[in-house]
């Protein structure tokens, strides 16, 4: 079994979160010097999506560490979208790990930068309501297809939904980033969250972190 933190809901913060806690929106709480990733194609700072505590995901290897998730993203009412946002090697998304993380892309020492916004363009910041659950281990496409349909549906149901850690539920085949081995950091259906995050038509975001907590990767599957 794999321990998971299911995201049951998002709670609006009354004030900026300034502690190294899991959150979405606002500004990063940097543990070491600022490392704001820069879009490879456009030279603009990526948009900060959120930060996630790695201890619950990796155990001892993640103790005292944060992973910061970024994507190249438009400003409010800006007509802009880079399709390379889906690719872990496309230079248009980033997972920065601190302290001691390894990120090969360009960064700037910006303490603050573009952040999440709501449907009306206003800045937003959320903590998350988490429920610990146990999930089944990851199965390959071949193993899943070999199950009777009822058992297959039950398996997918148990690993579906927004969560931190756990077993990814891919819908376009197994698609881990190169390298690894990887642990799922974040699974998020971005069309159903209380903030504007344009990642495609019907996208699912998958962020991963290496077993040793040294680096992260992000990919998006979109139907």
C-alpha positions as CSV (number, residue, x, y, z in Angstrom):
1,X,0.0,0.0,0.0
2,X,1.0,3.6,-0.6
3,X,0.3,6.4,1.9
4,X,-1.5,9.3,0.2
5,X,-2.8,12.7,1.3
6,X,-6.1,13.2,-0.5
7,X,-7.0,16.8,-1.1
8,X,-10.5,17.2,0.3
9,X,-10.8,20.9,-0.3
10,X,-9.0,24.3,-0.5
11,X,-9.3,26.9,2.2
12,X,-8.8,30.6,1.6
13,X,-6.1,32.1,3.8
14,X,-6.9,35.2,5.7
15,X,-3.3,36.5,5.4
16,X,-0.2,35.5,3.5
17,X,1.2,32.1,4.5
18,X,4.8,32.8,5.7
19,X,5.7,29.3,7.0
20,X,7.1,26.3,5.0
21,X,3.7,24.6,4.8
22,X,1.9,23.1,1.8
23,X,-0.2,25.7,0.0
24,X,-1.4,26.9,-3.4
25,X,-1.0,30.5,-4.6
26,X,0.6,33.4,-2.8
27,X,4.3,33.7,-2.9
28,X,7.0,31.0,-2.3
29,X,8.4,30.7,1.2
30,X,12.0,30.1,0.2
31,X,14.0,27.9,2.5
32,X,17.3,29.0,0.9
33,X,18.0,31.7,-1.6
34,X,15.2,32.4,-4.2
35,X,15.3,30.3,-7.4
36,X,12.6,31.6,-9.6
37,X,12.5,29.5,-12.8
38,X,12.4,31.3,-16.2
39,X,10.6,30.2,-19.3
40,X,13.1,28.7,-21.8
41,X,11.2,30.1,-24.9
42,X,9.9,33.4,-23.6
43,X,12.4,34.6,-21.0
44,X,9.6,35.4,-18.6
45,X,9.3,34.2,-15.0
46,X,7.1,31.1,-14.7
47,X,3.9,31.3,-12.5
48,X,4.1,30.0,-9.0
49,X,1.4,27.3,-8.4
50,X,2.3,26.1,-4.9
51,X,4.7,24.6,-2.5
52,X,4.5,21.1,-1.0
53,X,6.1,19.6,2.1
54,X,8.2,16.6,1.1
55,X,8.3,14.8,4.4
56,X,4.9,13.2,4.0
57,X,5.8,12.1,0.5
58,X,9.3,10.8,1.0
59,X,9.7,10.2,4.7
60,X,13.2,10.8,6.0
61,X,14.5,11.8,2.6
62,X,12.1,14.7,2.4
63,X,12.3,15.9,6.0
64,X,12.6,19.6,6.1
65,X,12.3,20.1,2.4
66,X,9.8,21.8,0.1
67,X,9.0,21.4,-3.5
68,X,7.9,24.5,-5.4
69,X,5.8,24.0,-8.5
70,X,5.8,26.5,-11.4
71,X,4.4,26.6,-15.0
72,X,4.7,29.1,-17.8
73,X,1.2,30.8,-17.8
74,X,-0.6,33.8,-19.0
75,X,-1.5,36.9,-17.0
76,X,-5.2,37.5,-16.4
77,X,-7.0,38.2,-19.8
78,X,-3.7,37.7,-21.7
79,X,-4.0,35.7,-24.9
80,X,-1.1,33.4,-24.3
81,X,-0.5,29.6,-24.0
82,X,2.7,27.6,-24.6
83,X,1.9,23.9,-25.5
84,X,5.4,22.9,-24.2
85,X,3.9,23.3,-20.7
86,X,3.0,19.6,-20.8
87,X,6.5,18.3,-21.4
88,X,8.9,17.7,-18.4
89,X,11.8,18.6,-20.6
90,X,10.1,21.4,-22.5
91,X,11.5,24.3,-20.4
92,X,8.0,25.6,-19.6
93,X,7.4,24.0,-16.2
94,X,9.6,23.4,-13.1
95,X,9.7,21.7,-9.8
96,X,12.3,23.3,-7.6
97,X,13.4,21.5,-4.4
98,X,15.0,23.2,-1.4
99,X,17.3,22.8,0.3
100,X,19.9,21.0,-1.8
101,X,17.8,20.5,-4.9
102,X,19.1,20.2,-8.4
103,X,17.4,22.1,-11.2
104,X,19.0,22.4,-14.7
105,X,16.9,25.2,-16.1
106,X,17.5,29.0,-15.9
107,X,16.6,30.7,-12.6
108,X,16.7,34.2,-11.2
109,X,17.1,35.3,-7.6
110,X,13.5,36.7,-7.5
111,X,11.9,36.5,-4.0
112,X,8.5,37.2,-5.5
113,X,6.9,36.9,-9.0
114,X,3.8,35.8,-10.9
115,X,1.4,33.9,-8.8
116,X,-2.0,32.2,-9.0
117,X,-5.1,34.3,-9.5
118,X,-8.9,33.7,-9.4
119,X,-11.4,33.8,-12.3
120,X,-11.6,37.6,-11.8
121,X,-7.8,38.1,-11.9
122,X,-7.4,38.7,-8.2
123,X,-4.5,37.2,-6.3
124,X,-5.4,34.0,-4.3
125,X,-3.8,31.8,-1.7
126,X,-5.1,28.5,-0.3
127,X,-4.2,26.0,2.3
128,X,-5.4,22.5,1.7
129,X,-7.6,20.1,3.7
130,X,-5.8,16.8,3.6
131,X,-7.1,13.3,4.5
132,X,-4.5,10.5,4.8
133,X,-5.5,7.3,3.0
134,X,-3.8,4.1,1.8
135,X,-3.8,3.4,-2.0
136,X,-2.8,0.3,-4.0
137,X,0.7,0.1,-5.6
138,X,1.1,1.3,-9.1
139,X,0.2,-1.1,-11.9
140,X,1.4,-1.0,-15.5
141,X,-1.1,-0.6,-18.4
142,X,-0.7,-4.3,-19.2
143,X,-1.4,-5.4,-15.6
144,X,-4.4,-3.1,-15.5
145,X,-5.9,-4.3,-18.7
146,X,-5.6,-7.9,-17.5
147,X,-8.0,-7.2,-14.6
148,X,-11.7,-7.9,-14.9
149,X,-13.5,-4.7,-15.7
150,X,-15.1,-4.4,-12.2
151,X,-11.7,-4.7,-10.5
152,X,-10.1,-2.3,-12.9
153,X,-12.8,0.3,-12.3
154,X,-12.3,-0.1,-8.5
155,X,-8.6,0.3,-8.8
156,X,-8.9,3.5,-10.8
157,X,-11.5,4.8,-8.4
158,X,-9.2,4.3,-5.4
159,X,-6.3,6.3,-6.9
160,X,-8.3,9.0,-8.7
161,X,-8.7,12.6,-7.6
162,X,-6.5,15.5,-6.4
163,X,-3.8,14.4,-4.0
164,X,-0.3,14.7,-2.6
165,X,1.8,11.6,-3.0
166,X,0.4,8.1,-3.8
167,X,-0.2,6.3,-7.0
168,X,-0.7,8.3,-10.3
169,X,-3.7,7.5,-12.4
170,X,-2.6,8.2,-16.0
171,X,-5.3,8.3,-18.7
172,X,-2.9,8.4,-21.7
173,X,-0.6,5.5,-20.7
174,X,2.2,5.2,-18.2
175,X,4.2,8.4,-18.7
176,X,6.9,8.9,-16.0
177,X,9.6,11.5,-16.7
178,X,13.0,10.2,-17.8
179,X,15.5,9.5,-15.0
180,X,14.1,8.7,-11.6
181,X,13.0,6.6,-9.9
182,X,10.1,9.0,-9.2
183,X,7.5,9.4,-6.5
184,X,4.3,11.1,-7.2
185,X,4.3,14.6,-5.6
186,X,1.0,16.1,-6.8
187,X,-1.9,14.9,-9.0
188,X,-4.3,17.7,-9.9
189,X,-7.2,18.1,-12.2
190,X,-6.8,21.8,-12.8
191,X,-10.2,22.5,-14.4
192,X,-11.9,21.8,-11.0
193,X,-9.9,23.9,-8.6
194,X,-10.9,27.3,-7.1
195,X,-8.3,29.2,-9.0
196,X,-7.5,29.8,-12.7
197,X,-4.9,27.4,-14.0
198,X,-5.0,27.0,-17.8
199,X,-3.1,23.8,-18.6
200,X,-5.1,22.6,-21.6
201,X,-8.6,21.4,-22.5
202,X,-9.1,18.6,-20.0
203,X,-5.7,18.4,-18.3
204,X,-4.3,16.5,-15.4
205,X,-1.1,17.7,-13.8
206,X,1.4,15.2,-12.4
207,X,4.4,16.5,-10.4
208,X,7.1,14.0,-9.3
209,X,10.1,14.1,-7.0
210,X,13.1,11.8,-7.0
211,X,13.4,9.1,-4.2
212,X,16.3,11.0,-2.7
213,X,14.5,14.4,-2.7
214,X,17.1,16.0,-5.0
215,X,15.0,17.0,-8.0
216,X,11.5,17.2,-9.4
217,X,9.7,17.0,-12.7
218,X,6.3,17.9,-14.0
219,X,4.2,16.7,-16.9
220,X,0.6,17.2,-18.0
221,X,-1.7,14.7,-19.8
222,X,-4.5,16.4,-21.7
223,X,-7.5,14.9,-23.6
